[in-house]
Amino acid sequence: MKKKFIYTILFLSLLPVFSVHLYSQEEKKIKPYIQLQYFKNSDDQRILQTTLTYSMNRMELPVPGIVLTFFTGGDQKELIATALTDDKGVARIDLSGDLRLKTDREGMWAFSSEFTGNDTIEAGTSEITIKDVRLEMALTGVDSIKTITVNAFLKEDGNDKPVSGEIVTVYVPRMFSLLSIGELTLDDAGTATIEFPSDLPGDKEGNVTIISKFVENTTFGNVE
């Protein structure tokens, strides 16, 4: 009887240690930050990009080598593809031209990317809704005045509908960054203009590359 009593006391005394050990293991799980972004470039190439990071000692660190799953659709999700995060914690997939994307009543595409979690990282998901937009740019020169004109349209019922009130930023690539020329607000006709600086140098042949962009637009994403 004494032996059983002693064993019971020993077992009970070990329970708090065991519980603390389990709690500390749970505490060590990484809580990731997942950011899903949409990109469309000048060649009409559409890209979904997810960045997986976590915070440690006030630093944002990438999570490489993780499989992320990409879906389309809102309530009824359909698998698009899976991709592996690179050394910067970034995973990308191309939305091919023959991929049929369902739209909701407002003509929006719904996308999401998910990570199911593992022993060291918690599960997470990120969602966005995007409306497809066509962004155009024209360059004109009269005497010494060079003008950039930007137009943006949505396709509704087979017709072009101008995008108004949205901001388009115009850039010129420099060696390590993009130099902002200005921010343009589209008028009711979906058009905005800006004069190009006359003192901006080009490359060896005198050529200058000009980029117009929707940047992290809540409706259109990133469109170039």
Secondary structure, DSSP 8 states (H G I E B T S, - for coil): -HHHHHHHHHHHHHHHHHHHHHHHHHHTSB--EEEEEEEE-TT--EEEEEEEEEEETTEEEE--S-EEEEEE-SSS-EEEEEEE--TTSEEEEEE-TT----B-TTS-EEEEEEE---SSB--EEEEEEE---EEEEEEEEETTEEEEEEEEEEEETTEEEE--S-EEEEEEE-SSSEEEEEEEE--TTSEEEEE--TT----TTS----EEEEEEETTTEEE-
